[in-house]
Amino acid sequence: MKVLTGIPLAALLFAAPVSAASAQSIVYHSGMSHAETCAERVSDPQEQSAYVLRLCKTALTDESLSPASRAATLTNTGIMEMRQGSLDAAVAHFQAARAVDAASPDVAINLGAALIRLGRFQEAIDVLHDPQAISVGHRHIAYYNRAIAHWAVDDVALAYEDLSAANALRPDYDAARELLQHFQVAEVN
């Protein structure tokens, strides 16, 4: 998830040697901030280097991040941790991101995925309780993740409903379409 708006650019301050009363700073922007670089690198689904995780964690020390940028950077850090198998740390970052008022509701998708990988299926179902709150472009993933959790707790009917919803929203979503092939619908009298 790459949701970074309003992230401040790294700045270098220089002042000319003039009297204190008339001194002014000139701000030079040099490249992207750590948060922007983190987001750019995390957007590559193959990226899982320790360097990028450190970069994301460094970005979190920037006190000038807006709430939305902080939530996005927490989410990106959690994604990197999840890719590296540090699921508990990922969950902690996703939960911290959700606690930020400006956080995207889409963070629930990542939190749900991490909880599923940890075998905490009911928690994943609870986190993904309202797929309609997720942005339209990602809603199918929320339904799919919730379907996996429902299936894991043997609630096959709800798993089927969620997979059908994911498939209806995005018929080209292979994961949902392939999983739906494992179901047979039969009438029971």
N, CA, C and O of each residue as an XYZ file, in Angstrom:
756
protein
N       0.859     -1.148      0.000
C       0.000      0.000      0.000
C       0.905      1.210      0.000
O       1.757      1.369      0.874
N       0.714      2.045     -0.973
C       1.535      3.237     -1.056
C       0.606      4.425     -0.977
O       0.023      4.838     -1.979
N       0.468      4.974      0.218
C      -0.390      6.134      0.411
C       0.444      7.192      1.107
O       0.490      7.248      2.336
N       1.087      8.014      0.338
C       1.915      9.052      0.934
C       1.582     10.378      0.275
O       1.910     10.604     -0.890
N       0.938     11.237      1.014
C       0.676     12.570      0.515
C       1.212     13.563      1.523
O       1.091     13.375      2.733
N       1.790     14.592      1.020
C       2.253     15.662      1.892
C       3.472     15.325      2.716
O       3.708     15.961      3.743
N       4.260     14.339      2.300
C       5.464     14.027      3.053
C       6.490     15.106      2.749
O       6.769     15.386      1.583
N       7.052     15.711      3.781
C       8.016     16.779      3.545
C       9.311     16.231      2.957
O       9.751     15.137      3.308
N       9.912     17.000      2.064
C      11.187     16.610      1.485
C      12.301     16.932      2.454
O      12.204     17.864      3.252
N      13.369     16.143      2.373
C      14.536     16.406      3.208
C      15.078     17.783      2.869
O      15.147     18.155      1.698
N      15.452     18.518      3.859
C      15.871     19.895      3.610
C      17.231     20.162      4.240
O      17.562     19.631      5.300
N      17.998     20.985      3.573
C      19.256     21.480      4.103
C      19.099     22.983      4.272
O      18.644     23.666      3.355
N      19.467     23.498      5.425
C      19.310     24.930      5.681
C      20.669     25.611      5.598
O      21.647     25.139      6.178
N      20.724     26.723      4.872
C      21.938     27.516      4.761
C      21.594     28.967      5.052
O      20.537     29.451      4.647
N      22.462     29.646      5.736
C      22.251     31.073      5.999
C      23.516     31.828      5.605
O      24.632     31.377      5.859
N      23.320     32.970      4.989
C      24.459     33.810      4.611
C      24.973     34.535      5.849
O      24.189     34.807      6.758
N      26.269     34.858      5.917
C      26.810     35.541      7.090
C      26.416     37.024      7.097
O      27.159     37.886      6.626
N      25.236     37.290      7.641
C      24.743     38.656      7.778
C      24.291     38.845      9.209
O      24.312     37.905     10.004
N      23.888     40.038      9.534
C      23.468     40.297     10.907
C      22.277     39.423     11.278
O      21.484     39.041     10.418
N      22.161     39.113     12.550
C      21.086     38.255     13.040
C      19.722     38.849     12.735
O      18.766     38.109     12.505
N      19.617     40.152     12.730
C      18.332     40.794     12.494
C      17.848     40.582     11.071
O      16.640     40.514     10.842
N      18.762     40.473     10.103
C      18.316     40.331      8.721
C      18.615     38.954      8.134
O      18.419     38.739      6.938
N      19.082     38.030      8.951
C      19.424     36.699      8.452
C      18.168     35.927      8.073
O      17.175     35.931      8.800
N      18.229     35.273      6.936
C      17.134     34.420      6.487
C      17.726     33.103      6.010
O      18.855     33.057      5.521
N      16.978     32.068      6.153
C      17.423     30.759      5.693
C      16.901     30.497      4.300
O      15.803     30.920      3.936
N      17.697     29.801      3.535
C      17.274     29.348      2.219
C      17.178     27.834      2.315
O      18.133     27.174      2.725
N      16.043     27.286      1.944
C      15.829     25.844      2.060
C      16.110     25.187      0.718
O      15.539     25.566     -0.305
N      16.989     24.207      0.733
C      17.284     23.423     -0.449
C      16.714     22.028     -0.237
O      16.905     21.427      0.820
N      16.033     21.529     -1.217
C      15.485     20.176     -1.127
C      16.426     19.229     -1.860
O      16.823     19.470     -3.000
N      16.759     18.178     -1.190
C      17.707     17.225     -1.740
C      17.075     15.845     -1.781
O      17.080     15.126     -0.781
N      16.539     15.478     -2.915
C      15.993     14.136     -3.070
C      14.729     13.910     -2.279
O      14.089     14.849     -1.805
N      14.386     12.656     -2.146
C      13.163     12.274     -1.444
C      13.451     12.047      0.034
O      14.581     11.755      0.427
N      12.414     12.187      0.840
C      12.558     11.903      2.266
C      12.652     10.390      2.460
O      12.391      9.615      1.540
N      13.025      9.988      3.663
C      13.090      8.552      3.977
C      11.719      7.906      3.798
O      11.624      6.786      3.297
N      10.655      8.602      4.203
C       9.304      8.042      4.089
C       8.916      7.839      2.624
O       8.303      6.832      2.268
N       9.277      8.796      1.790
C       8.960      8.662      0.363
C       9.763      7.528     -0.272
O       9.230      6.754     -1.067
N      11.031      7.435      0.079
C      11.866      6.360     -0.452
C      11.361      5.011      0.045
O      11.315      4.042     -0.713
N      10.985      4.951      1.310
C      10.411      3.725      1.880
C       9.192      3.310      1.060
O       9.090      2.159      0.638
N       8.276      4.234      0.837
C       7.047      3.924      0.097
C       7.353      3.464     -1.315
O       6.751      2.513     -1.813
N       8.292      4.145     -1.960
C       8.651      3.767     -3.323
C       9.211      2.350     -3.373
O       8.850      1.561     -4.246
N      10.092      2.038     -2.435
C      10.727      0.715     -2.428
C       9.743     -0.384     -2.027
O       9.790     -1.486     -2.574
N       8.852     -0.091     -1.075
C       7.866     -1.083     -0.624
C       6.857     -1.378     -1.732
O       6.275     -2.463     -1.758
N       6.642     -0.438     -2.640
C       5.672     -0.661     -3.716
C       6.101     -1.785     -4.655
O       5.280     -2.300     -5.413
N       7.368     -2.170     -4.615
C       7.841     -3.328     -5.376
C       7.539     -4.573     -4.558
O       8.141     -4.773     -3.504
N       6.607     -5.425     -5.026
C       6.208     -6.602     -4.232
C       7.352     -7.582     -3.961
O       7.241     -8.429     -3.074
N       8.431     -7.476     -4.702
C       9.577     -8.381     -4.494
C      10.565     -7.848     -3.455
O      11.452     -8.574     -3.006
N      10.409     -6.592     -3.081
C      11.350     -5.962     -2.151
C      11.177     -6.522     -0.750
O      10.077     -6.502     -0.198
N      12.258     -7.021     -0.177
C      12.212     -7.490      1.203
C      13.554     -7.343      1.910
O      13.866     -8.087      2.840
N      14.334     -6.382      1.459
C      15.663     -6.215      2.028
C      15.624     -5.589      3.420
O      14.722     -4.824      3.761
N      16.626     -5.942      4.198
C      16.779     -5.363      5.537
C      17.056     -3.861      5.432
O      16.665     -3.093      6.311
N      17.724     -3.449      4.363
C      18.019     -2.025      4.154
C      16.729     -1.209      4.085
O      16.621     -0.165      4.728
N      15.753     -1.676      3.312
C      14.505     -0.926      3.165
C      13.741     -0.909      4.482
O      13.124      0.100      4.824
N      13.773     -2.004      5.218
C      13.122     -2.010      6.529
C      13.765     -0.966      7.436
O      13.056     -0.234      8.126
N      15.087     -0.885      7.447
C      15.780      0.136      8.251
C      15.409      1.537      7.779
O      15.215      2.443      8.589
N      15.312      1.705      6.475
C      14.929      2.998      5.905
C      13.532      3.396      6.387
O      13.309      4.547      6.765
N      12.603      2.459      6.375
C      11.232      2.731      6.827
C      11.216      3.072      8.319
O      10.519      3.992      8.748
N      11.985      2.325      9.093
C      12.040      2.599     10.532
C      12.675      3.966     10.799
O      12.244      4.679     11.705
N      13.682      4.333     10.029
C      14.294      5.646     10.164
C      13.276      6.731      9.840
O      13.222      7.761     10.512
N      12.473      6.498      8.814
C      11.447      7.479      8.427
C      10.480      7.742      9.576
O       9.970      8.854      9.713
N      10.226      6.742     10.392
C       9.287      6.905     11.504
C       9.822      7.837     12.591
O       9.058      8.304     13.435
N      11.120      8.108     12.577
C      11.684      9.023     13.578
C      11.503     10.480     13.184
O      11.803     11.378     13.971
N      11.018     10.720     11.984
C      10.807     12.089     11.492
C       9.558     12.671     12.142
O       8.435     12.292     11.808
N       9.769     13.592     13.068
C       8.649     14.173     13.804
C       7.800     15.115     12.966
O       6.718     15.518     13.393
N       8.277     15.472     11.780
C       7.511     16.383     10.934
C       6.528     15.657     10.013
O       5.820     16.306      9.243
N       6.471     14.338     10.076
C       5.509     13.600      9.245
C       4.088     14.001      9.619
O       3.752     14.122     10.797
N       3.269     14.203      8.614
C       1.856     14.467      8.876
C       1.230     13.176      9.412
O       1.803     12.102      9.229
N       0.075     13.255     10.065
C      -0.566     12.027     10.553
C      -0.802     10.997      9.430
O      -0.574      9.804      9.632
N      -1.248     11.446      8.272
C      -1.495     10.508      7.168
C      -0.192      9.862      6.699
O      -0.158      8.667      6.405
N       0.874     10.651      6.629
C       2.169     10.110      6.215
C       2.734      9.168      7.269
O       3.351      8.158      6.932
N       2.527      9.492      8.547
C       2.980      8.600      9.615
C       2.246      7.262      9.531
O       2.863      6.204      9.645
N       0.921      7.313      9.330
C       0.140      6.069      9.220
C       0.606      5.258      8.013
O       0.736      4.037      8.099
N       0.856      5.930      6.891
C       1.324      5.226      5.694
C       2.697      4.608      5.923
O       2.955      3.487      5.484
N       3.581      5.333      6.610
C       4.920      4.819      6.862
C       4.890      3.671      7.858
O       5.653      2.714      7.722
N       4.023      3.752      8.853
C       3.840      2.618      9.771
C       3.363      1.389      8.997
O       3.832      0.276      9.231
N       2.433      1.604      8.078
C       1.919      0.506      7.266
C       3.019     -0.072      6.387
O       3.169     -1.291      6.303
N       3.787      0.786      5.735
C       4.872      0.307      4.881
C       5.928     -0.448      5.677
O       6.482     -1.437      5.195
N       6.205      0.007      6.878
C       7.148     -0.703      7.750
C       6.590     -2.081      8.091
O       7.318     -3.074      8.068
N       5.296     -2.139      8.408
C       4.662     -3.425      8.694
C       4.697     -4.366      7.500
O       4.890     -5.571      7.662
N       4.512     -3.826      6.308
C       4.575     -4.657      5.096
C       5.965     -5.267      4.955
O       6.100     -6.452      4.651
N       6.996     -4.457      5.176
C       8.368     -4.983      5.090
C       8.609     -6.059      6.148
O       9.245     -7.075      5.869
N       8.104     -5.837      7.356
C       8.279     -6.842      8.409
C       7.533     -8.125      8.054
O       8.036     -9.224      8.287
N       6.340     -7.986      7.491
C       5.578     -9.167      7.111
C       6.323     -9.935      6.021
O       6.374    -11.164      6.063
N       6.893     -9.241      5.061
C       7.643     -9.901      3.995
C       8.855    -10.648      4.532
O       9.278    -11.654      3.961
N       9.413    -10.149      5.638
C      10.578    -10.796      6.232
C      10.195    -11.851      7.265
O      11.067    -12.488      7.857
N       8.895    -12.037      7.482
C       8.436    -13.062      8.420
C       8.325    -12.603      9.855
O       8.066    -13.423     10.736
N       8.510    -11.328     10.122
C       8.376    -10.782     11.481
C       6.916    -10.369     11.683
O       6.586     -9.183     11.708
N       6.060    -11.371     11.825
C       4.619    -11.119     11.816
C       4.127    -10.357     13.036
O       3.264     -9.489     12.905
N       4.645    -10.656     14.207
C       4.207     -9.930     15.401
C       4.576     -8.448     15.305
O       3.785     -7.581     15.677
N       5.780     -8.164     14.805
C       6.198     -6.770     14.624
C       5.322     -6.093     13.568
O       4.960     -4.925     13.712
N       4.983     -6.830     12.510
C       4.109     -6.280     11.466
C       2.746     -5.924     12.044
O       2.211     -4.848     11.779
N       2.187     -6.840     12.841
C       0.881     -6.585     13.467
C       0.953     -5.325     14.321
O       0.045     -4.495     14.282
N       2.024     -5.180     15.090
C       2.170     -4.003     15.958
C       2.201     -2.719     15.120
O       1.584     -1.723     15.499
N       2.906     -2.729     13.996
C       2.957     -1.532     13.147
C       1.610     -1.265     12.481
O       1.197     -0.110     12.373
N       0.924     -2.307     12.037
C      -0.388     -2.105     11.421
C      -1.390     -1.567     12.445
O      -2.198     -0.693     12.128
N      -1.334     -2.093     13.674
C      -2.227     -1.596     14.720
C      -1.910     -0.144     15.056
O      -2.820      0.659     15.265
N      -0.625      0.194     15.109
C      -0.237      1.586     15.366
C      -0.725      2.490     14.237
O      -1.167      3.611     14.487
N      -0.647      2.013     13.006
C      -1.129      2.800     11.867
C      -2.628      3.036     11.976
O      -3.107      4.143     11.729
N      -3.366      1.996     12.345
C      -4.821      2.128     12.467
C      -5.210      3.096     13.576
O      -6.285      3.694     13.530
N      -4.345      3.252     14.568
C      -4.643      4.144     15.690
C      -4.494      5.622     15.310
O      -4.974      6.499     16.029
N      -3.840      5.895     14.196
C      -3.685      7.278     13.732
C      -4.985      7.686     13.043
O      -5.465      6.998     12.142
N      -5.544      8.809     13.477
C      -6.836      9.261     12.943
C      -6.869      9.346     11.426
O      -7.892      9.048     10.810
N      -5.766      9.747     10.824
C      -5.730      9.942      9.373
C      -5.420      8.668      8.599
O      -5.203      8.712      7.388
N      -5.399      7.538      9.290
C      -5.038      6.272      8.635
C      -6.098      5.857      7.622
O      -7.290      6.110      7.799
N      -5.636      5.223      6.574
C      -6.538      4.671      5.570
C      -7.194      3.418      6.137
O      -6.532      2.633      6.815
N      -8.486      3.217      5.872
C      -9.116      1.972      6.321
C      -8.510      0.747      5.633
O      -8.718     -0.378      6.086
N      -7.766      0.953      4.547
C      -7.141     -0.155      3.831
C      -6.068     -0.855      4.657
O      -5.667     -1.969      4.320
N      -5.596     -0.229      5.728
C      -4.615     -0.868      6.614
C      -5.181     -2.192      7.131
O      -4.425     -3.120      7.419
N      -6.491     -2.279      7.247
C      -7.126     -3.508      7.736
C      -6.778     -4.713      6.877
O      -6.684     -5.830      7.384
N      -6.587     -4.497      5.578
C      -6.225     -5.609      4.692
C      -4.900     -6.220      5.130
O      -4.780     -7.439      5.250
N      -3.906     -5.369      5.370
C      -2.588     -5.856      5.784
C      -2.627     -6.473      7.177
O      -2.023     -7.519      7.417
N      -3.333     -5.826      8.084
C      -3.447     -6.367      9.432
C      -4.136     -7.723      9.388
O      -3.697     -8.665     10.048
N      -5.209     -7.828      8.619
C      -5.906     -9.112      8.481
C      -4.997    -10.189      7.914
O      -5.017    -11.327      8.384
N      -4.197     -9.844      6.908
C      -3.281    -10.812      6.303
C      -2.245    -11.303      7.312
O      -1.950    -12.496      7.378
N      -1.699    -10.384      8.091
C      -0.702    -10.776      9.097
C      -1.337    -11.675     10.166
O      -0.735    -12.662     10.590
N      -2.552    -11.331     10.596
C      -3.234    -12.151     11.600
C      -3.540    -13.546     11.052
O      -3.440    -14.535     11.779
N      -3.908    -13.625      9.791
C      -4.163    -14.936      9.174
C      -2.880    -15.761      9.177
O      -2.903    -16.944      9.517
N      -1.775    -15.149      8.804
C      -0.495    -15.872      8.790
C      -0.088    -16.331     10.176
O       0.617    -17.329     10.326
N      -0.535    -15.600     11.194
C      -0.244    -15.993     12.583
C      -1.248    -17.025     13.105
O      -1.108    -17.506     14.229
N      -2.252    -17.367     12.303
C      -3.271    -18.322     12.743
C      -4.304    -17.698     13.670
O      -5.025    -18.417     14.362
N      -4.384    -16.393     13.694
C      -5.333    -15.678     14.559
C      -6.547    -15.290     13.704
O      -6.805    -14.115     13.441
N      -7.276    -16.327     13.284
C      -8.324    -16.175     12.277
C      -9.512    -15.339     12.750
O     -10.009    -14.502     11.997
N      -9.970    -15.550     13.972
C     -11.120    -14.775     14.451
C     -10.774    -13.295     14.547
O     -11.607    -12.439     14.248
N      -9.547    -12.992     14.965
C      -9.118    -11.594     15.002
C      -9.111    -10.994     13.600
O      -9.496     -9.840     13.407
N      -8.669    -11.787     12.620
C      -8.666    -11.311     11.231
C     -10.085    -11.028     10.761
O     -10.338    -10.025     10.094
N     -11.002    -11.909     11.109
C     -12.408    -11.702     10.745
C     -12.926    -10.418     11.378
O     -13.620     -9.633     10.732
N     -12.585    -10.212     12.637
C     -13.021     -8.996     13.335
C     -12.445     -7.739     12.681
O     -13.156     -6.748     12.509
N     -11.166     -7.776     12.318
C     -10.515     -6.629     11.691
C     -11.145     -6.320     10.336
O     -11.277     -5.159      9.947
N     -11.528     -7.368      9.631
C     -12.093     -7.209      8.285
C     -13.620     -7.230      8.303
O     -14.247     -7.586      7.305
N     -14.210     -6.856      9.410
C     -15.660     -6.951      9.585
C     -16.456     -6.099      8.595
O     -17.617     -6.400      8.318
N     -15.840     -5.035      8.055
C     -16.579     -4.142      7.160
C     -15.800     -3.878      5.878
O     -15.185     -2.821      5.736
N     -15.819     -4.822      4.944
C     -15.090     -4.605      3.689
C     -15.579     -3.396      2.914
O     -14.844     -2.867      2.080
N     -16.799     -2.943      3.166
C     -17.310     -1.761      2.473
C     -16.558     -0.495      2.873
O     -16.601      0.500      2.149
N     -15.873     -0.517      4.013
C     -15.088      0.643      4.447
C     -13.766      0.749      3.685
O     -13.126      1.800      3.675
N     -13.373     -0.343      3.054
C     -12.119     -0.379      2.297
C     -12.325      0.341      0.968
O     -13.429      0.337      0.422
N     -11.274      0.953      0.453
C     -11.393      1.648     -0.832
C     -11.832      0.662     -1.911
O     -11.470     -0.514     -1.882
N     -12.610      1.158     -2.854
C     -13.208      0.312     -3.884
C     -12.148     -0.507     -4.623
O     -12.380     -1.674     -4.941
N     -11.013      0.080     -4.893
C      -9.967     -0.619     -5.633
C      -9.322     -1.776     -4.899
O      -8.662     -2.611     -5.517
N      -9.506     -1.838     -3.580
C      -8.893     -2.901     -2.777
C      -9.917     -3.771     -2.054
O      -9.549     -4.723     -1.366
N     -11.161     -3.456     -2.203
C     -12.220     -4.156     -1.466
C     -12.217     -5.658     -1.734
O     -12.474     -6.449     -0.826
N     -11.930     -6.054     -2.962
C     -11.917     -7.485     -3.302
C     -10.880     -8.248     -2.464
O     -11.084     -9.414     -2.128
N      -9.770     -7.580     -2.132
C      -8.732     -8.226     -1.327
C      -9.228     -8.411      0.108
O      -8.947     -9.432      0.737
N      -9.957     -7.436      0.620
C     -10.519     -7.559      1.970
C     -11.477     -8.744      2.041
O     -11.441     -9.526      2.991
N     -12.333     -8.871      1.029
C     -13.256    -10.014      1.004
C     -12.489    -11.328      0.895
O     -12.829    -12.307      1.558
N     -11.463    -11.345      0.066
C     -10.665    -12.559     -0.095
C      -9.987    -12.945      1.223
O     -10.050    -14.102      1.641
N      -9.340    -11.975      1.875
C      -8.661    -12.270      3.141
C      -9.656    -12.763      4.193
O      -9.377    -13.705      4.935
N     -10.812    -12.114      4.244
C     -11.810    -12.554      5.221
C     -12.313    -13.950      4.881
O     -12.596    -14.740      5.782
N     -12.427    -14.263      3.596
C     -12.840    -15.607      3.186
C     -11.844    -16.659      3.673
O     -12.239    -17.726      4.142
N     -10.562    -16.352      3.560
C      -9.523    -17.282      4.041
C      -9.702    -17.529      5.534
O      -9.622    -18.668      5.993
N      -9.942    -16.471      6.281
C     -10.120    -16.607      7.734
C     -11.389    -17.394      8.055
O     -11.384    -18.248      8.941
N     -12.485    -17.105      7.329
C     -13.721    -17.877      7.556
C     -13.506    -19.358      7.255
O     -13.966    -20.224      8.000
N     -12.818    -19.637      6.183
C     -12.564    -21.027      5.810
C     -11.731    -21.716      6.894
O     -11.981    -22.874      7.230
N     -10.748    -21.006      7.434
C      -9.870    -21.576      8.455
C     -10.622    -21.936      9.732
O     -10.208    -22.844     10.454
N     -11.726    -21.236     10.026
C     -12.512    -21.555     11.224
C     -13.737    -22.403     10.853
O     -14.698    -22.492     11.617
N     -13.683    -23.017      9.676
C     -14.726    -23.937      9.194
C     -16.080    -23.284      8.990
O     -17.109    -23.949      9.117
N     -16.102    -22.010      8.679
C     -17.358    -21.358      8.318
C     -17.379    -21.253      6.794
O     -17.163    -20.191      6.211
N     -17.647    -22.395      6.182
C     -17.544    -22.531      4.732
C     -18.550    -21.640      4.008
O     -18.232    -21.072      2.963
N     -19.753    -21.513      4.549
C     -20.779    -20.693      3.893
C     -20.334    -19.234      3.804
O     -20.473    -18.612      2.751
N     -19.803    -18.684      4.894
C     -19.340    -17.300      4.861
C     -18.090    -17.146      3.991
O     -17.908    -16.118      3.339
N     -17.238    -18.161      3.983
C     -16.065    -18.126      3.107
C     -16.514    -18.058      1.652
O     -15.967    -17.283      0.867
N     -17.494    -18.855      1.296
C     -18.015    -18.855     -0.067
C     -18.633    -17.501     -0.414
O     -18.413    -16.979     -1.507
N     -19.405    -16.934      0.511
C     -20.011    -15.612      0.265
C     -18.945    -14.548      0.020
O     -19.069    -13.730     -0.892
N     -17.904    -14.570      0.839
C     -16.843    -13.570      0.677
C     -16.062    -13.777     -0.616
O     -15.713    -12.805     -1.286
N     -15.786    -15.017     -0.972
C     -15.096    -15.278     -2.237
C     -15.949    -14.858     -3.422
O     -15.444    -14.314     -4.403
N     -17.249    -15.117     -3.321
C     -18.164    -14.696     -4.392
C     -18.185    -13.178     -4.515
O     -18.211    -12.643     -5.624
N     -18.175    -12.479     -3.376
C     -18.149    -11.011     -3.398
C     -16.843    -10.507     -4.015
O     -16.852     -9.570     -4.813
N     -15.730    -11.126     -3.647
C     -14.433    -10.734     -4.212
C     -14.435    -10.958     -5.717
O     -13.962    -10.116     -6.480
N     -14.964    -12.084     -6.132
C     -15.015    -12.415     -7.561
C     -15.952    -11.468     -8.319
O     -15.660    -11.085     -9.452
N     -17.061    -11.094     -7.707
C     -17.998    -10.174     -8.347
C     -17.375     -8.781     -8.511
O     -17.580     -8.112     -9.524
N     -16.620     -8.365     -7.505
C     -15.975     -7.050     -7.574
C     -14.845     -7.022     -8.590
O     -14.615     -6.013     -9.258
N     -14.154     -8.127     -8.696
C     -12.974     -8.188     -9.567
C     -12.874     -9.568    -10.199
O     -12.122    -10.410     -9.709
N     -13.613     -9.819    -11.275
C     -13.615    -11.135    -11.919
C     -12.228    -11.600    -12.385
O     -12.012    -12.800    -12.559
N     -11.299    -10.678    -12.586
C      -9.954    -11.056    -13.026
C      -8.996    -11.326    -11.849
O      -7.799    -11.522    -12.055
N      -9.523    -11.335    -10.637
C      -8.691    -11.594     -9.455
C      -8.510    -13.106     -9.339
O      -9.383    -13.805     -8.824
N      -7.387    -13.598     -9.814
C      -7.137    -15.035     -9.916
C      -7.247    -15.771     -8.591
O      -7.772    -16.883     -8.544
N      -6.762    -15.169     -7.518
C      -6.762    -15.853     -6.223
C      -8.179    -16.246     -5.804
O      -8.412    -17.380     -5.386
N      -9.118    -15.316     -5.914
C     -10.508    -15.613     -5.529
C     -11.138    -16.597     -6.502
O     -11.815    -17.540     -6.093
N     -10.914    -16.375     -7.776
C     -11.506    -17.260     -8.785
C     -11.004    -18.694     -8.616
O     -11.790    -19.636     -8.709
N      -9.723    -18.867     -8.374
C      -9.151    -20.202     -8.195
C      -9.683    -20.873     -6.929
O      -9.969    -22.070     -6.933
N      -9.813    -20.110     -5.856
C     -10.309    -20.682     -4.606
C     -11.780    -21.059     -4.715
O     -12.219    -22.037     -4.110
N     -12.532    -20.297     -5.475
C     -13.954    -20.627     -5.676
C     -14.132    -21.986     -6.342
O     -15.167    -22.627     -6.160
N     -13.161    -22.429     -7.096
C     -13.252    -23.736     -7.766
C     -13.260    -24.888     -6.782
O     -13.593    -26.012     -7.159
N     -12.903    -24.640     -5.532
C     -12.899    -25.691     -4.507
C     -14.271    -25.883     -3.866
O     -14.438    -26.750     -3.009
N     -15.241    -25.089     -4.272
C     -16.580    -25.157     -3.698
C     -17.552    -25.806     -4.678
O     -17.469    -25.620     -5.892
N     -18.460    -26.562     -4.115
C     -19.588    -27.076     -4.873
C     -20.834    -26.646     -4.133
O     -20.975    -26.886     -2.934
N     -21.735    -26.009     -4.854
C     -22.967    -25.544     -4.249
C     -24.040    -26.575     -4.527
O     -24.279    -26.940     -5.678
N     -24.682    -27.040     -3.479
C     -25.732    -28.046     -3.617
C     -26.919    -27.634     -2.761
O     -26.762    -27.006     -1.714
N     -28.092    -27.993     -3.218
C     -29.287    -27.715     -2.437
C     -29.474    -28.808     -1.395
O     -29.323    -29.997     -1.674
N     -29.803    -28.375     -0.205
C     -30.041    -29.304      0.894
C     -31.505    -29.198      1.289
O     -32.014    -28.109      1.555
N     -32.163    -30.324      1.322
C     -33.602    -30.324      1.679
C     -33.801    -30.649      3.135
O     -34.937    -30.694      3.608
